[in-house]
């Protein structure tokens, strides 16, 4: 039932897009192992078309099993093509460059996602049956405010583990060799951890769980969640933060190590706000608060 324009589009995609071509070939080869729900297709109409073609064939020559296989192959190819095109047309990939802006994304189920710079979120806007299956894949960092559902769980897939929830708020950060999750509200189930059989952990509000590729370690403990979600705002809001909290912020969000040489300020707690995208201004403000000189040296920030 394709017209000339659609045939040209398919031919072009197969020639120019290797991923599309590979997926098309795999689906064709593995068709016998894939079960499609009957309601996805107009079964009666397709059977009528096949029956009409068979009768026309019988008028000119006797119908053979070879002829039946030919029509069956056409039917299978048609359904395979429907599957491929539907998935390609519904696939969504949102990428934020390193020098871009933190972005808000609203998913089809009204889940709100805040994507950090240098991050990528992939998902299908609708499945083969026409609805959003609440499965996403994340590279980088994102904060999820998942819309509640009693029946359809929401899954965040990463290289190291999957996060499974029905409605909650949490932050996921993926780095080469390490992935972490911080839960701010609700409860989540985390499983996978690149282990066989897969390990499964429950995470409670205020907890961090992380997995490292280097030693296959799983760390789970209580944290100050505000430290891990502070990146969402254009400003850093300090809520009675200690120097240890400040050190974690520099490490997590600026890849800098804080070194405190001035012991007189160790008991100071910070309040207020500072621009989050300008480290120089943050250091200048801290220098005024501590009444001391702060030095940046390579990957370190030194409070004299």
C-alpha atoms as an extended CHARMM CRD file, in Angstrom:
* protein
*
       304  EXT
         1         1  UNK       CA              0.0000000000        0.0000000000        0.0000000000  PROA      1               0.0000000000
         2         2  UNK       CA              3.0270000000        2.3250000000       -0.0970000000  PROA      2               0.0000000000
         3         3  UNK       CA              3.0710000000        5.0360000000       -2.7250000000  PROA      3               0.0000000000
         4         4  UNK       CA              6.0810000000        6.0560000000       -4.7880000000  PROA      4               0.0000000000
         5         5  UNK       CA              7.1950000000        8.7150000000       -2.3130000000  PROA      5               0.0000000000
         6         6  UNK       CA              7.0950000000        6.3100000000        0.6330000000  PROA      6               0.0000000000
         7         7  UNK       CA              9.0710000000        3.7100000000       -1.2980000000  PROA      7               0.0000000000
         8         8  UNK       CA             11.7330000000        6.3000000000       -2.0800000000  PROA      8               0.0000000000
         9         9  UNK       CA             11.8830000000        7.2680000000        1.5990000000  PROA      9               0.0000000000
        10        10  UNK       CA             12.3840000000        3.6420000000        2.6720000000  PROA      10              0.0000000000
        11        11  UNK       CA             15.0550000000        3.0970000000        0.0220000000  PROA      11              0.0000000000
        12        12  UNK       CA             16.8430000000        6.2680000000        1.1000000000  PROA      12              0.0000000000
        13        13  UNK       CA             16.7790000000        5.2940000000        4.7900000000  PROA      13              0.0000000000
        14        14  UNK       CA             18.1670000000        1.8420000000        4.0390000000  PROA      14              0.0000000000
        15        15  UNK       CA             21.0020000000        3.3360000000        1.9750000000  PROA      15              0.0000000000
        16        16  UNK       CA             21.9290000000        6.2790000000        4.2000000000  PROA      16              0.0000000000
        17        17  UNK       CA             21.2210000000        5.1370000000        7.7540000000  PROA      17              0.0000000000
        18        18  UNK       CA             23.2660000000        2.1140000000        8.8650000000  PROA      18              0.0000000000
        19        19  UNK       CA             21.4510000000        1.8170000000       12.2070000000  PROA      19              0.0000000000
        20        20  UNK       CA             18.0940000000        1.7650000000       10.3980000000  PROA      20              0.0000000000
        21        21  UNK       CA             19.3570000000       -0.8210000000        7.9220000000  PROA      21              0.0000000000
        22        22  UNK       CA             20.7450000000       -3.0870000000       10.6530000000  PROA      22              0.0000000000
        23        23  UNK       CA             17.5310000000       -2.9360000000       12.6500000000  PROA      23              0.0000000000
        24        24  UNK       CA             15.4950000000       -3.6590000000        9.5100000000  PROA      24              0.0000000000
        25        25  UNK       CA             17.6420000000       -6.6990000000        8.6560000000  PROA      25              0.0000000000
        26        26  UNK       CA             17.5730000000       -8.0390000000       12.2170000000  PROA      26              0.0000000000
        27        27  UNK       CA             13.7950000000       -7.7660000000       12.4280000000  PROA      27              0.0000000000
        28        28  UNK       CA             13.4230000000       -9.5410000000        9.0920000000  PROA      28              0.0000000000
        29        29  UNK       CA             15.7030000000      -12.3900000000       10.2320000000  PROA      29              0.0000000000
        30        30  UNK       CA             14.1880000000      -12.7750000000       13.6810000000  PROA      30              0.0000000000
        31        31  UNK       CA             10.5620000000      -12.3280000000       12.7360000000  PROA      31              0.0000000000
        32        32  UNK       CA              9.6630000000      -15.8970000000       13.6300000000  PROA      32              0.0000000000
        33        33  UNK       CA             10.8310000000      -15.2620000000       17.2240000000  PROA      33              0.0000000000
        34        34  UNK       CA              8.7260000000      -12.1560000000       17.6980000000  PROA      34              0.0000000000
        35        35  UNK       CA              5.0650000000      -12.3130000000       18.7720000000  PROA      35              0.0000000000
        36        36  UNK       CA              2.8080000000       -9.4470000000       17.7850000000  PROA      36              0.0000000000
        37        37  UNK       CA             -0.5390000000       -8.8700000000       19.3920000000  PROA      37              0.0000000000
        38        38  UNK       CA             -3.4220000000       -9.5860000000       17.0250000000  PROA      38              0.0000000000
        39        39  UNK       CA             -5.1900000000       -6.3390000000       17.7990000000  PROA      39              0.0000000000
        40        40  UNK       CA             -2.3140000000       -4.3800000000       16.2810000000  PROA      40              0.0000000000
        41        41  UNK       CA             -3.4410000000       -5.3850000000       12.7840000000  PROA      41              0.0000000000
        42        42  UNK       CA             -6.6580000000       -5.5820000000       10.8070000000  PROA      42              0.0000000000
        43        43  UNK       CA             -6.5700000000       -9.3520000000       10.5670000000  PROA      43              0.0000000000
        44        44  UNK       CA             -9.7930000000       -9.8130000000        8.5940000000  PROA      44              0.0000000000
        45        45  UNK       CA             -8.8350000000       -7.2840000000        5.9390000000  PROA      45              0.0000000000
        46        46  UNK       CA             -5.3610000000       -8.8010000000        5.4480000000  PROA      46              0.0000000000
        47        47  UNK       CA             -6.8200000000      -12.3060000000        5.1590000000  PROA      47              0.0000000000
        48        48  UNK       CA             -9.2840000000      -11.0330000000        2.5510000000  PROA      48              0.0000000000
        49        49  UNK       CA             -6.4530000000       -9.5040000000        0.5300000000  PROA      49              0.0000000000
        50        50  UNK       CA             -4.4890000000      -12.7780000000        0.6350000000  PROA      50              0.0000000000
        51        51  UNK       CA             -7.5710000000      -14.8190000000       -0.2740000000  PROA      51              0.0000000000
        52        52  UNK       CA             -8.3670000000      -12.5350000000       -3.2090000000  PROA      52              0.0000000000
        53        53  UNK       CA             -4.7920000000      -12.8190000000       -4.4930000000  PROA      53              0.0000000000
        54        54  UNK       CA             -4.9230000000      -16.6200000000       -4.1530000000  PROA      54              0.0000000000
        55        55  UNK       CA             -8.1420000000      -16.8240000000       -6.2160000000  PROA      55              0.0000000000
        56        56  UNK       CA             -6.6240000000      -14.6590000000       -8.9410000000  PROA      56              0.0000000000
        57        57  UNK       CA             -3.6070000000      -16.9520000000       -9.0080000000  PROA      57              0.0000000000
        58        58  UNK       CA             -5.8290000000      -20.0300000000       -9.2800000000  PROA      58              0.0000000000
        59        59  UNK       CA             -7.5300000000      -18.6200000000      -12.3800000000  PROA      59              0.0000000000
        60        60  UNK       CA             -4.2770000000      -18.5760000000      -14.3130000000  PROA      60              0.0000000000
        61        61  UNK       CA             -2.5940000000      -21.6370000000      -12.8070000000  PROA      61              0.0000000000
        62        62  UNK       CA             -2.9750000000      -24.1130000000       -9.9840000000  PROA      62              0.0000000000
        63        63  UNK       CA             -2.1240000000      -22.6920000000       -6.5780000000  PROA      63              0.0000000000
        64        64  UNK       CA              1.0180000000      -24.1460000000       -5.0160000000  PROA      64              0.0000000000
        65        65  UNK       CA              2.7000000000      -24.0550000000       -1.6620000000  PROA      65              0.0000000000
        66        66  UNK       CA              5.4330000000      -21.8860000000       -3.2020000000  PROA      66              0.0000000000
        67        67  UNK       CA              2.8360000000      -19.2580000000       -4.0230000000  PROA      67              0.0000000000
        68        68  UNK       CA              1.5600000000      -19.3260000000       -0.4630000000  PROA      68              0.0000000000
        69        69  UNK       CA              5.0950000000      -18.7690000000        0.8660000000  PROA      69              0.0000000000
        70        70  UNK       CA              5.4740000000      -15.7880000000       -1.4500000000  PROA      70              0.0000000000
        71        71  UNK       CA              2.3860000000      -14.0810000000       -0.0410000000  PROA      71              0.0000000000
        72        72  UNK       CA              3.3590000000      -14.9800000000        3.5130000000  PROA      72              0.0000000000
        73        73  UNK       CA              6.7810000000      -13.3870000000        2.9720000000  PROA      73              0.0000000000
        74        74  UNK       CA              5.1520000000      -10.2040000000        1.6490000000  PROA      74              0.0000000000
        75        75  UNK       CA              2.8610000000      -10.1350000000        4.6740000000  PROA      75              0.0000000000
        76        76  UNK       CA              5.7720000000      -10.5750000000        7.1230000000  PROA      76              0.0000000000
        77        77  UNK       CA              7.8490000000       -7.8930000000        5.4190000000  PROA      77              0.0000000000
        78        78  UNK       CA              4.8870000000       -5.5090000000        5.5370000000  PROA      78              0.0000000000
        79        79  UNK       CA              4.4130000000       -5.9750000000        9.2750000000  PROA      79              0.0000000000
        80        80  UNK       CA              8.1630000000       -5.6860000000        9.9060000000  PROA      80              0.0000000000
        81        81  UNK       CA              8.2630000000       -2.4050000000        8.0380000000  PROA      81              0.0000000000
        82        82  UNK       CA              5.3520000000       -1.0490000000       10.0850000000  PROA      82              0.0000000000
        83        83  UNK       CA              7.2540000000       -1.8680000000       13.2780000000  PROA      83              0.0000000000
        84        84  UNK       CA             10.4960000000       -0.2570000000       12.1130000000  PROA      84              0.0000000000
        85        85  UNK       CA              8.9250000000        2.9310000000       10.7970000000  PROA      85              0.0000000000
        86        86  UNK       CA              6.7240000000        3.4070000000       13.8560000000  PROA      86              0.0000000000
        87        87  UNK       CA              9.6640000000        3.0730000000       16.2100000000  PROA      87              0.0000000000
        88        88  UNK       CA             11.8760000000        5.3560000000       14.1340000000  PROA      88              0.0000000000
        89        89  UNK       CA              9.2280000000        8.0290000000       13.8670000000  PROA      89              0.0000000000
        90        90  UNK       CA              8.4950000000        7.9430000000       17.6180000000  PROA      90              0.0000000000
        91        91  UNK       CA             12.1240000000        7.8280000000       18.8320000000  PROA      91              0.0000000000
        92        92  UNK       CA             13.2620000000       10.9440000000       20.6890000000  PROA      92              0.0000000000
        93        93  UNK       CA             16.8270000000       11.8950000000       21.6610000000  PROA      93              0.0000000000
        94        94  UNK       CA             17.4740000000       15.0810000000       23.6270000000  PROA      94              0.0000000000
        95        95  UNK       CA             21.1250000000       16.1140000000       23.8940000000  PROA      95              0.0000000000
        96        96  UNK       CA             22.4750000000       19.0660000000       25.8670000000  PROA      96              0.0000000000
        97        97  UNK       CA             25.9980000000       20.1940000000       24.8210000000  PROA      97              0.0000000000
        98        98  UNK       CA             28.6900000000       20.8320000000       27.4400000000  PROA      98              0.0000000000
        99        99  UNK       CA             28.4370000000       24.5710000000       26.7820000000  PROA      99              0.0000000000
       100       100  UNK       CA             24.6200000000       24.5340000000       26.6220000000  PROA      100             0.0000000000
       101       101  UNK       CA             21.9860000000       25.4270000000       29.1940000000  PROA      101             0.0000000000
       102       102  UNK       CA             20.3030000000       23.2400000000       31.7900000000  PROA      102             0.0000000000
       103       103  UNK       CA             17.0010000000       22.2150000000       30.1740000000  PROA      103             0.0000000000
       104       104  UNK       CA             13.5270000000       21.1790000000       31.3260000000  PROA      104             0.0000000000
       105       105  UNK       CA             11.8840000000       18.2650000000       29.4810000000  PROA      105             0.0000000000
       106       106  UNK       CA              8.2580000000       17.1970000000       29.8330000000  PROA      106             0.0000000000
       107       107  UNK       CA              7.6740000000       13.5280000000       28.9190000000  PROA      107             0.0000000000
       108       108  UNK       CA              4.3850000000       12.2040000000       27.4460000000  PROA      108             0.0000000000
       109       109  UNK       CA              3.2280000000       10.9690000000       30.8910000000  PROA      109             0.0000000000
       110       110  UNK       CA              3.8210000000       14.4610000000       32.3980000000  PROA      110             0.0000000000
       111       111  UNK       CA              7.0310000000       13.3730000000       34.1420000000  PROA      111             0.0000000000
       112       112  UNK       CA              9.3430000000       16.3870000000       34.4250000000  PROA      112             0.0000000000
       113       113  UNK       CA             13.0640000000       15.9430000000       33.7440000000  PROA      113             0.0000000000
       114       114  UNK       CA             15.8060000000       18.5150000000       34.3450000000  PROA      114             0.0000000000
       115       115  UNK       CA             18.8050000000       17.7190000000       32.1210000000  PROA      115             0.0000000000
       116       116  UNK       CA             22.2690000000       18.9380000000       33.0590000000  PROA      116             0.0000000000
       117       117  UNK       CA             24.8660000000       20.1730000000       30.5760000000  PROA      117             0.0000000000
       118       118  UNK       CA             26.5580000000       17.4220000000       28.5720000000  PROA      118             0.0000000000
       119       119  UNK       CA             23.6630000000       15.0030000000       29.1170000000  PROA      119             0.0000000000
       120       120  UNK       CA             21.5020000000       12.8940000000       26.7990000000  PROA      120             0.0000000000
       121       121  UNK       CA             18.0190000000       11.4510000000       27.2960000000  PROA      121             0.0000000000
       122       122  UNK       CA             16.5290000000        8.8840000000       24.8870000000  PROA      122             0.0000000000
       123       123  UNK       CA             13.0100000000        7.4440000000       24.8260000000  PROA      123             0.0000000000
       124       124  UNK       CA             10.1500000000        6.3610000000       22.5670000000  PROA      124             0.0000000000
       125       125  UNK       CA              7.2480000000        8.8160000000       22.6160000000  PROA      125             0.0000000000
       126       126  UNK       CA              4.9640000000        5.8820000000       21.9150000000  PROA      126             0.0000000000
       127       127  UNK       CA              5.3650000000        2.1170000000       21.7850000000  PROA      127             0.0000000000
       128       128  UNK       CA              4.1730000000       -0.2200000000       19.0150000000  PROA      128             0.0000000000
       129       129  UNK       CA              0.7550000000       -0.1660000000       20.6680000000  PROA      129             0.0000000000
       130       130  UNK       CA              0.6630000000        3.6240000000       20.5840000000  PROA      130             0.0000000000
       131       131  UNK       CA              1.3950000000        4.6460000000       24.1860000000  PROA      131             0.0000000000
       132       132  UNK       CA              4.4400000000        5.9080000000       26.1370000000  PROA      132             0.0000000000
       133       133  UNK       CA              6.0030000000        2.9290000000       27.9330000000  PROA      133             0.0000000000
       134       134  UNK       CA              7.7290000000        5.0690000000       30.6360000000  PROA      134             0.0000000000
       135       135  UNK       CA             11.2060000000        3.7300000000       29.8090000000  PROA      135             0.0000000000
       136       136  UNK       CA             14.0810000000        6.1820000000       29.2560000000  PROA      136             0.0000000000
       137       137  UNK       CA             17.8460000000        5.9080000000       28.8270000000  PROA      137             0.0000000000
       138       138  UNK       CA             20.1700000000        8.4640000000       30.4260000000  PROA      138             0.0000000000
       139       139  UNK       CA             23.7620000000        9.5020000000       29.8310000000  PROA      139             0.0000000000
       140       140  UNK       CA             25.0510000000       12.3320000000       32.0070000000  PROA      140             0.0000000000
       141       141  UNK       CA             22.9700000000       13.8150000000       34.8060000000  PROA      141             0.0000000000
       142       142  UNK       CA             19.2650000000       14.4800000000       35.2950000000  PROA      142             0.0000000000
       143       143  UNK       CA             16.7310000000       15.1440000000       38.0270000000  PROA      143             0.0000000000
       144       144  UNK       CA             13.4380000000       13.2530000000       37.6390000000  PROA      144             0.0000000000
       145       145  UNK       CA             10.0700000000       14.3190000000       39.0450000000  PROA      145             0.0000000000
       146       146  UNK       CA              8.0910000000       11.2280000000       38.0170000000  PROA      146             0.0000000000
       147       147  UNK       CA              4.3210000000       11.4760000000       37.6220000000  PROA      147             0.0000000000
       148       148  UNK       CA              2.5160000000        8.9610000000       39.8120000000  PROA      148             0.0000000000
       149       149  UNK       CA              0.9770000000        5.8090000000       38.3880000000  PROA      149             0.0000000000
       150       150  UNK       CA             -0.3390000000        2.8090000000       40.3040000000  PROA      150             0.0000000000
       151       151  UNK       CA              0.0610000000        0.4350000000       37.3640000000  PROA      151             0.0000000000
       152       152  UNK       CA              2.8360000000        1.6420000000       35.0350000000  PROA      152             0.0000000000
       153       153  UNK       CA              6.2690000000        1.8990000000       36.5710000000  PROA      153             0.0000000000
       154       154  UNK       CA              8.8630000000        4.3770000000       35.2980000000  PROA      154             0.0000000000
       155       155  UNK       CA             12.3210000000        2.9920000000       34.4090000000  PROA      155             0.0000000000
       156       156  UNK       CA             15.5770000000        4.9380000000       34.0050000000  PROA      156             0.0000000000
       157       157  UNK       CA             18.2100000000        2.8280000000       32.2610000000  PROA      157             0.0000000000
       158       158  UNK       CA             21.9330000000        3.5840000000       32.7170000000  PROA      158             0.0000000000
       159       159  UNK       CA             25.1210000000        1.7100000000       31.8650000000  PROA      159             0.0000000000
       160       160  UNK       CA             25.3740000000        0.2950000000       35.3900000000  PROA      160             0.0000000000
       161       161  UNK       CA             21.8740000000       -0.1260000000       36.7850000000  PROA      161             0.0000000000
       162       162  UNK       CA             18.1710000000        0.5040000000       36.1970000000  PROA      162             0.0000000000
       163       163  UNK       CA             15.9840000000        2.6660000000       38.4480000000  PROA      163             0.0000000000
       164       164  UNK       CA             12.3560000000        1.4840000000       38.7840000000  PROA      164             0.0000000000
       165       165  UNK       CA              9.6620000000        3.6880000000       40.3180000000  PROA      165             0.0000000000
       166       166  UNK       CA              5.9460000000        4.4680000000       40.1960000000  PROA      166             0.0000000000
       167       167  UNK       CA              6.1610000000        8.1410000000       41.1970000000  PROA      167             0.0000000000
       168       168  UNK       CA              8.9600000000        9.9390000000       43.0480000000  PROA      168             0.0000000000
       169       169  UNK       CA             11.8190000000       12.4700000000       42.8230000000  PROA      169             0.0000000000
       170       170  UNK       CA             15.4730000000       11.5830000000       42.4220000000  PROA      170             0.0000000000
       171       171  UNK       CA             18.7790000000       12.5950000000       40.8210000000  PROA      171             0.0000000000
       172       172  UNK       CA             20.8210000000       10.2560000000       38.5970000000  PROA      172             0.0000000000
       173       173  UNK       CA             24.4310000000       10.9680000000       37.6150000000  PROA      173             0.0000000000
       174       174  UNK       CA             26.4100000000        8.8000000000       35.2080000000  PROA      174             0.0000000000
       175       175  UNK       CA             30.1640000000        9.1000000000       34.7490000000  PROA      175             0.0000000000
       176       176  UNK       CA             32.6830000000        6.8620000000       32.9640000000  PROA      176             0.0000000000
       177       177  UNK       CA             33.0170000000        3.9150000000       35.3150000000  PROA      177             0.0000000000
       178       178  UNK       CA             30.5390000000        5.1370000000       37.9190000000  PROA      178             0.0000000000
       179       179  UNK       CA             26.8140000000        5.8330000000       38.3060000000  PROA      179             0.0000000000
       180       180  UNK       CA             24.9860000000        7.2370000000       41.3310000000  PROA      180             0.0000000000
       181       181  UNK       CA             21.4350000000        7.9620000000       42.4420000000  PROA      181             0.0000000000
       182       182  UNK       CA             20.2280000000       10.3000000000       45.1850000000  PROA      182             0.0000000000
       183       183  UNK       CA             16.5980000000        9.9980000000       46.3120000000  PROA      183             0.0000000000
       184       184  UNK       CA             14.8140000000       13.1120000000       47.5760000000  PROA      184             0.0000000000
       185       185  UNK       CA             11.2330000000       11.8080000000       47.7930000000  PROA      185             0.0000000000
       186       186  UNK       CA              9.3630000000        8.4920000000       47.6570000000  PROA      186             0.0000000000
       187       187  UNK       CA             11.1870000000        5.1700000000       47.2850000000  PROA      187             0.0000000000
       188       188  UNK       CA             12.8800000000        3.4320000000       44.3790000000  PROA      188             0.0000000000
       189       189  UNK       CA             14.1900000000        0.0140000000       43.4470000000  PROA      189             0.0000000000
       190       190  UNK       CA             17.6200000000       -0.1780000000       41.8210000000  PROA      190             0.0000000000
       191       191  UNK       CA             18.7780000000       -3.3560000000       40.1110000000  PROA      191             0.0000000000
       192       192  UNK       CA             21.4390000000       -4.6150000000       37.7560000000  PROA      192             0.0000000000
       193       193  UNK       CA             24.8620000000       -3.3400000000       38.8400000000  PROA      193             0.0000000000
       194       194  UNK       CA             26.4270000000       -5.2270000000       35.9130000000  PROA      194             0.0000000000
       195       195  UNK       CA             26.2520000000       -8.4140000000       37.9970000000  PROA      195             0.0000000000
       196       196  UNK       CA             24.7970000000      -11.8380000000       37.1370000000  PROA      196             0.0000000000
       197       197  UNK       CA             22.4340000000      -12.6270000000       38.7050000000  PROA      197             0.0000000000
       198       198  UNK       CA             21.4120000000       -8.9900000000       39.0280000000  PROA      198             0.0000000000
       199       199  UNK       CA             21.6190000000       -7.3830000000       42.4680000000  PROA      199             0.0000000000
       200       200  UNK       CA             18.5490000000       -5.4850000000       43.6900000000  PROA      200             0.0000000000
       201       201  UNK       CA             18.4760000000       -2.6930000000       46.2990000000  PROA      201             0.0000000000
       202       202  UNK       CA             15.7310000000       -0.5190000000       47.7710000000  PROA      202             0.0000000000
       203       203  UNK       CA             16.6260000000        3.1530000000       48.3060000000  PROA      203             0.0000000000
       204       204  UNK       CA             14.9320000000        5.3940000000       50.8620000000  PROA      204             0.0000000000
       205       205  UNK       CA             14.6120000000        9.2280000000       50.8730000000  PROA      205             0.0000000000
       206       206  UNK       CA             17.8680000000       10.9730000000       51.7740000000  PROA      206             0.0000000000
       207       207  UNK       CA             20.0370000000        8.0730000000       50.5870000000  PROA      207             0.0000000000
       208       208  UNK       CA             22.7060000000        7.8750000000       47.9140000000  PROA      208             0.0000000000
       209       209  UNK       CA             23.5680000000        4.6580000000       46.1120000000  PROA      209             0.0000000000
       210       210  UNK       CA             26.4830000000        4.3930000000       43.6840000000  PROA      210             0.0000000000
       211       211  UNK       CA             28.1990000000        1.6690000000       41.6820000000  PROA      211             0.0000000000
       212       212  UNK       CA             31.8140000000        1.6720000000       40.5050000000  PROA      212             0.0000000000
       213       213  UNK       CA             33.0870000000       -0.2750000000       37.5090000000  PROA      213             0.0000000000
       214       214  UNK       CA             36.6440000000       -0.1940000000       38.8090000000  PROA      214             0.0000000000
       215       215  UNK       CA             36.1680000000       -2.4110000000       41.8490000000  PROA      215             0.0000000000
       216       216  UNK       CA             32.4790000000       -3.4110000000       41.3500000000  PROA      216             0.0000000000
       217       217  UNK       CA             31.6420000000       -1.7910000000       44.6950000000  PROA      217             0.0000000000
       218       218  UNK       CA             28.1610000000       -0.6680000000       45.7440000000  PROA      218             0.0000000000
       219       219  UNK       CA             27.9790000000        2.2030000000       48.2520000000  PROA      219             0.0000000000
       220       220  UNK       CA             24.7180000000        3.1910000000       49.9590000000  PROA      220             0.0000000000
       221       221  UNK       CA             24.3950000000        5.7490000000       52.7720000000  PROA      221             0.0000000000
       222       222  UNK       CA             22.6020000000        8.8840000000       54.0060000000  PROA      222             0.0000000000
       223       223  UNK       CA             23.5960000000       12.2360000000       52.4510000000  PROA      223             0.0000000000
       224       224  UNK       CA             22.5580000000       15.8690000000       52.3160000000  PROA      224             0.0000000000
       225       225  UNK       CA             20.4850000000       15.6230000000       49.1080000000  PROA      225             0.0000000000
       226       226  UNK       CA             20.6530000000       19.3970000000       48.5190000000  PROA      226             0.0000000000
       227       227  UNK       CA             24.3490000000       19.0590000000       47.7070000000  PROA      227             0.0000000000
       228       228  UNK       CA             23.5590000000       16.6790000000       44.8470000000  PROA      228             0.0000000000
       229       229  UNK       CA             20.6360000000       18.6370000000       43.3780000000  PROA      229             0.0000000000
       230       230  UNK       CA             22.0380000000       22.1580000000       43.7490000000  PROA      230             0.0000000000
       231       231  UNK       CA             23.1110000000       22.1390000000       40.0710000000  PROA      231             0.0000000000
       232       232  UNK       CA             19.4690000000       22.4800000000       38.9120000000  PROA      232             0.0000000000
       233       233  UNK       CA             19.3810000000       26.1920000000       39.7490000000  PROA      233             0.0000000000
       234       234  UNK       CA             21.3150000000       28.9760000000       38.1040000000  PROA      234             0.0000000000
       235       235  UNK       CA             22.3070000000       30.0100000000       41.6130000000  PROA      235             0.0000000000
       236       236  UNK       CA             23.8730000000       27.9490000000       44.3660000000  PROA      236             0.0000000000
       237       237  UNK       CA             21.7230000000       28.1890000000       47.4760000000  PROA      237             0.0000000000
       238       238  UNK       CA             23.6810000000       27.4500000000       50.6460000000  PROA      238             0.0000000000
       239       239  UNK       CA             21.4400000000       26.2080000000       53.4520000000  PROA      239             0.0000000000
       240       240  UNK       CA             23.5950000000       26.1290000000       56.5770000000  PROA      240             0.0000000000
       241       241  UNK       CA             26.3150000000       24.2550000000       54.6610000000  PROA      241             0.0000000000
       242       242  UNK       CA             29.5110000000       23.1840000000       56.4470000000  PROA      242             0.0000000000
       243       243  UNK       CA             32.9780000000       23.1870000000       54.8800000000  PROA      243             0.0000000000
       244       244  UNK       CA             32.5690000000       19.4600000000       54.2560000000  PROA      244             0.0000000000
       245       245  UNK       CA             29.3730000000       20.2270000000       52.3250000000  PROA      245             0.0000000000
       246       246  UNK       CA             31.2310000000       22.9350000000       50.3900000000  PROA      246             0.0000000000
       247       247  UNK       CA             34.0270000000       20.4750000000       49.5710000000  PROA      247             0.0000000000
       248       248  UNK       CA             31.4960000000       18.0080000000       48.1370000000  PROA      248             0.0000000000
       249       249  UNK       CA             29.9280000000       20.7580000000       46.0040000000  PROA      249             0.0000000000
       250       250  UNK       CA             33.2940000000       21.7240000000       44.5280000000  PROA      250             0.0000000000
       251       251  UNK       CA             34.1090000000       18.0790000000       43.8550000000  PROA      251             0.0000000000
       252       252  UNK       CA             30.7260000000       17.1130000000       42.3730000000  PROA      252             0.0000000000
       253       253  UNK       CA             29.9100000000       20.1690000000       40.2940000000  PROA      253             0.0000000000
       254       254  UNK       CA             33.2760000000       21.7830000000       39.4940000000  PROA      254             0.0000000000
       255       255  UNK       CA             35.6810000000       18.8210000000       39.6890000000  PROA      255             0.0000000000
       256       256  UNK       CA             37.8140000000       20.7580000000       42.1880000000  PROA      256             0.0000000000
       257       257  UNK       CA             39.3410000000       19.5830000000       45.4640000000  PROA      257             0.0000000000
       258       258  UNK       CA             38.9180000000       21.9190000000       48.4480000000  PROA      258             0.0000000000
       259       259  UNK       CA             41.9480000000       22.2620000000       50.7140000000  PROA      259             0.0000000000
       260       260  UNK       CA             41.4740000000       24.1940000000       53.9840000000  PROA      260             0.0000000000
       261       261  UNK       CA             44.6900000000       25.4310000000       55.6030000000  PROA      261             0.0000000000
       262       262  UNK       CA             42.9980000000       28.0070000000       57.8370000000  PROA      262             0.0000000000
       263       263  UNK       CA             41.7740000000       26.1020000000       60.9080000000  PROA      263             0.0000000000
       264       264  UNK       CA             39.9820000000       29.1630000000       62.2700000000  PROA      264             0.0000000000
       265       265  UNK       CA             37.1340000000       28.7840000000       59.7500000000  PROA      265             0.0000000000
       266       266  UNK       CA             36.4480000000       25.0620000000       60.1470000000  PROA      266             0.0000000000
       267       267  UNK       CA             33.3510000000       25.6470000000       62.2930000000  PROA      267             0.0000000000
       268       268  UNK       CA             31.7890000000       28.2240000000       59.9500000000  PROA      268             0.0000000000
       269       269  UNK       CA             28.4800000000       27.3270000000       58.2570000000  PROA      269             0.0000000000
       270       270  UNK       CA             27.3650000000       29.0100000000       55.0540000000  PROA      270             0.0000000000
       271       271  UNK       CA             24.0220000000       30.5450000000       54.1420000000  PROA      271             0.0000000000
       272       272  UNK       CA             22.8460000000       32.6010000000       51.1730000000  PROA      272             0.0000000000
       273       273  UNK       CA             23.3640000000       32.1700000000       47.4360000000  PROA      273             0.0000000000
       274       274  UNK       CA             25.9120000000       32.6620000000       44.6610000000  PROA      274             0.0000000000
       275       275  UNK       CA             25.8460000000       32.4060000000       40.8260000000  PROA      275             0.0000000000
       276       276  UNK       CA             26.2360000000       28.7520000000       39.9550000000  PROA      276             0.0000000000
       277       277  UNK       CA             27.8780000000       29.1540000000       36.5580000000  PROA      277             0.0000000000
       278       278  UNK       CA             30.7470000000       31.4270000000       37.6450000000  PROA      278             0.0000000000
       279       279  UNK       CA             33.2990000000       29.7390000000       39.8990000000  PROA      279             0.0000000000
       280       280  UNK       CA             35.4420000000       32.8800000000       40.1200000000  PROA      280             0.0000000000
       281       281  UNK       CA             32.5610000000       34.8650000000       41.6330000000  PROA      281             0.0000000000
       282       282  UNK       CA             31.8350000000       32.0540000000       44.0960000000  PROA      282             0.0000000000
       283       283  UNK       CA             35.4570000000       32.0580000000       45.2680000000  PROA      283             0.0000000000
       284       284  UNK       CA             35.4580000000       35.8450000000       45.4970000000  PROA      284             0.0000000000
       285       285  UNK       CA             32.3070000000       35.7500000000       47.6660000000  PROA      285             0.0000000000
       286       286  UNK       CA             33.7580000000       33.0290000000       49.9060000000  PROA      286             0.0000000000
       287       287  UNK       CA             36.9450000000       35.0350000000       50.3060000000  PROA      287             0.0000000000
       288       288  UNK       CA             34.8780000000       37.9470000000       51.6420000000  PROA      288             0.0000000000
       289       289  UNK       CA             32.9290000000       35.6750000000       54.0120000000  PROA      289             0.0000000000
       290       290  UNK       CA             36.0430000000       33.9580000000       55.4050000000  PROA      290             0.0000000000
       291       291  UNK       CA             38.1460000000       37.1620000000       55.4110000000  PROA      291             0.0000000000
       292       292  UNK       CA             41.0230000000       35.2560000000       53.8830000000  PROA      292             0.0000000000
       293       293  UNK       CA             42.7190000000       34.6410000000       50.5540000000  PROA      293             0.0000000000
       294       294  UNK       CA             41.4780000000       31.7390000000       48.3900000000  PROA      294             0.0000000000
       295       295  UNK       CA             43.7840000000       30.3650000000       45.6990000000  PROA      295             0.0000000000
       296       296  UNK       CA             42.9110000000       28.3000000000       42.6180000000  PROA      296             0.0000000000
       297       297  UNK       CA             45.6930000000       25.9580000000       41.5700000000  PROA      297             0.0000000000
       298       298  UNK       CA             45.0820000000       23.4000000000       38.7840000000  PROA      298             0.0000000000
       299       299  UNK       CA             42.2860000000       21.1350000000       40.1240000000  PROA      299             0.0000000000
       300       300  UNK       CA             42.4050000000       22.4850000000       43.6930000000  PROA      300             0.0000000000
       301       301  UNK       CA             40.8740000000       25.3840000000       45.6250000000  PROA      301             0.0000000000
       302       302  UNK       CA             43.0070000000       26.3560000000       48.6230000000  PROA      302             0.0000000000
       303       303  UNK       CA             41.7120000000       28.4340000000       51.5280000000  PROA      303             0.0000000000
       304       304  UNK       CA             44.8120000000       30.0500000000       53.0630000000  PROA      304             0.0000000000
